[in-house]
Amino acid sequence: MIRLDALSVDFDERFQLLDIDWTIRPGEHWLITGANGSGKSALAAVLAGDGDVLSGSIEGVPERVALVSYERQAELIAAERRKDDADILDVISEGTPVAEIIEGGCEDLDLARSLIDTLGLRPLMSRAFRKLSTGETRKVMLIRALTSRPDLLVLDEPFDGLDHDSLVWLQGHLRKLAETTPMVIVLNRFDECPDFVTHVAFVDDGRLPLCVERADEQAYAELYQFLHLKTSDLEIPAADPAAQLPALDPDAPLVQLTGATVRYTDNTVFEGLDWTIEPNQSWQLSGPNGSGKTCLLQLITGDHPQCYVNGINVFGYQRGTGESIWEIKQFIGYVSTALQWEYTVSTGLRNVIISGFHDSIGLYTKSTDTEKAIADEWLALLGMSDRADEPFNRLSFGDQRLVLIARAMVKHPPLLILDEPCLGLDDMNRQLVLALVERICLGSETSVLYVNHREQDRVTGIDNHLTLRDNIVA
Amino acid sequence: MANYFNTLPLRAQLAELGKCRFMHLDEFSDGVEALRGKKMVVIGCGAQGLNQGLNLRDSGLDVSYALRDEAIAQQRQSWKNATENGFTVGTYEELLTTADVVLNLTPDKQHTNVVETIMPMMKHGACLSYSHGFNIVEEGMQIRDDITVIMVAPKCPGSEVRAEYVRGFGVPTLIAVHEDNDPNGEGLALAKAYAVGTGGHKAGVLMSSFIAEVKSDLMGEQTILCGMLQTGSLLCFDKMVDEGIDPAYASKLIQYGWETTTEALKYGGVTNMMDRLSNPAKIRAFELSEELKDILRDLYNKHQDDIMTGAFSSGMMADWVDDDAKLLGWRADTAETAFEKTAAGDMEIAEQEYFDNGILVVAMVKAGVELAFETMTAAGIIAESAYYESLHETPLIANTIARKKLYEMNATISDTAEYGCYLYTHACVPLLADFMTSITSDVIGKGLDVTDNGVDNARLIEVNEAIRSHPVEAIGSVLRGHMANMKRIV
């Protein structure tokens, strides 16, 4: 059993792994994954003895650990170069031939020979190692590792740069090897995860926040989606050029509330509230339960009937002067738990996203090809491409939330209102929603109005804060 | 006041009963323009009054509420409803004298009183709108000649009218112009704009007449819609308990069974509902429904006859005078029934199980829908109207039972419908006593006890043919086709 206990490791002061708790039990095969720069390779390299331990402990690592990684590859090539530079003889060095590189440390010559043929390296055996292409070098590294009879095989992006045939062969070979040798594999692309992997470690910003057992299907699926959102390079899909919103005055506020008051016969929710939201200004609205956060939002969206008896100017409309509610809603994307409760239709996911173009719950008009294409781009971003026709009401709660956020954003509204978007979600789904919201904040000109009472759900990029407490605006 | 329908010659009666046309969406391209800037004043702030007002205001129209002086002074519920929703509230005197359109959304029994009070206050050339034609047709209310009289009747409870609008859709709506009161020829334009304002045009609008609306609406709600569902609920529940089935299961099977089986009806008519059954169960349900139709045909005819002659309405109006003594007594009796008092269990019942174990439920729906349709069309009501007032509305009423059993259904429907529902139930339960003794749990509660689903080919063909060739299926497939073009894509 390999055990990392509160382990912090420094890598040449360039990168640090912090406070890692991790246990690899006999019979387990791990996948390490995470975004670029998160520390996946560092964690893998620790198993091969790399880095300087700052604190904590690492125990139980077997003696023979084979590591294939870009770093190791680079080191070997650099070492070859140094040999060349160090050569004092005035002869042109060809460097170490491939055959010699492979044979050094080889414990299974028969296997080595067969691998050389299988990977098509036979014609290169006498060539200098450092003259190989990157892909060829990678193959040599793999052969070295596979033939060293390791007690633990650590493969960092082993499939990168391999041609199709080699890739298929390697996957098959690893599957067989997995029966006898424990493996830790680093992959950026989660969907390449080999079948024999039993556990997934998710690395984020030098830490290891999450380990998921593959047999836990739901947790595995959520992790898949999360990594997709974190790691895919898909853009936020564009708006529908055919459905341009009426132009807004760029200098006028999006929302202006003057002395806003919501009062029922027996209580006052808040009164005398002034609030202005300028274009491209994002706000976080917080306050305890019952402080009137949702009421305040509904005054803006027009869902609160008292919007007609308040001084409200939204998107250039003074409320109560003959405008229709659909003229207001066209400028707003809206997500809340209440909306999710109301969205009880069995419509497929694609149609739910398209309904955002029409501000409707359910879809009541024929959709255009452009609308469908945009909805499909959103599904791709969410990692749900293969689920376009799945009924919305059969989705998990967290997935529904993601789809509703996409629905709210599909038309690129000037104002996106997220009313407690993480409410009722577990940690994983909370991370998912925040990852999506952050992408939206980065990738569009939408003003976000983010409502919550949880401090830890802060979204980077929102600088304005309004707090409602006991009918007092702070 | 005399019954208006009875004052007309037969020729005119038939012409009015035969009015019903499904309107095309492009007939509503003027939107709410005919009402823009006009002062609309609602009388009655109950479910229809409040929710229609909310929709109209959200469509950009000017809506306020006229309440009686006492309601304002005592800050009654109607005053709270209107005020908390940010509407202007005023007395009749304050608001009606300047109103362009007055929306009378009070309960039927208050119509005469309300209309007599407000008519002298209304300005010359204004419009009076109803959501139900009872007052005009059954009570023969005469409206001042200069006033335009229209009807806009959303075919759903008020809460649904609002909920569908908020979703960006609407509910099917019936509109009509009272021909005797259309002095400026603007009745249709106003009714159309009103239907747009409530979102009804998105779900489909029927152009009908006051008479067709009243006579078909009364018939539908008394028989298949409320009466049959109430009767069936009581009989099926008691039978299951007699047969030793867990009452909690029986309660759940009935409470949600109507909704689940009629959902299939909504999508594909009686044919589709019957197709959800296995072949042997379908044949059994067909036979049960034929038996039910034979037993109940006279009862349906009697209800239709009493509606046509005005006997029903005069009976109910007598109860109004008696402070609703009968209605309130019957309502209390319903609350005491075993079905109503037994809570639904928390066991899982799969969607298909409601069909498999509810063969009699399906048979009752089929018999009720077909009989109501047959009776209405035989009485001169056009097939379109008969379809909407029978098959189309059954799932809507079934939804209310799913929510909170018969209490919810009777609380949601109008007092007029509730009164008719009890009349039907009191006649129907004894009529079916013998029939029910022949029923066992294989058709209600447990499902058919068969080892395989084999049936005789010739018999199956015969049964399928009979189901599919019923006239309610022919008009249904045409109208559902229209609706599908407008309706949600699901």
Contacts between the chains, C-beta under 8 A, distances in Angstrom:
chain1	res1	chain2	res2	distance
A	264	B	84	5.3
A	265	B	75	7.0
A	265	B	80	5.5
A	265	B	83	7.3
A	265	B	84	6.5
A	302	B	58	7.0
A	303	B	166	7.6
A	305	B	54	6.4
A	305	B	84	7.5
A	305	B	85	3.8
A	305	B	86	4.8
A	305	B	87	7.8
A	306	B	84	7.6
A	306	B	85	7.3
A	306	B	86	4.2
A	307	B	86	7.1
A	308	B	57	6.6
A	308	B	86	4.5
A	308	B	87	7.7
A	309	B	86	4.1
A	322	B	36	6.7
A	322	B	37	7.2
A	322	B	60	4.8
A	322	B	61	7.9
A	322	B	62	7.6
A	323	B	60	5.7
A	324	B	32	7.9
A	324	B	58	6.5
A	324	B	59	5.1
A	324	B	60	4.2
A	325	B	58	3.9
A	325	B	59	7.4
A	326	B	168	7.8
A	327	B	60	7.9
A	342	B	166	8.0
A	342	B	167	7.6
A	345	B	488	7.4
A	345	B	490	6.5
A	346	B	490	6.1
A	347	B	488	7.5
A	347	B	489	7.4
A	347	B	490	5.5
A	351	B	489	6.4
A	355	B	168	7.7
A	358	B	168	6.0
A	359	B	168	5.9
A	360	B	167	5.9
A	360	B	168	2.7
A	360	B	169	6.6
A	361	B	166	7.6
A	361	B	167	3.9
A	361	B	168	6.4
A	362	B	167	6.0
A	362	B	168	7.5
A	362	B	169	6.8
A	362	B	488	4.5
A	362	B	490	6.9
A	363	B	488	6.1
A	363	B	489	5.1
A	364	B	168	6.5
A	364	B	169	5.2
A	364	B	202	6.1
A	364	B	486	7.3
A	364	B	487	6.8
A	364	B	488	4.9
A	364	B	489	7.3
A	365	B	489	7.9
A	366	B	489	7.2
A	367	B	489	7.9
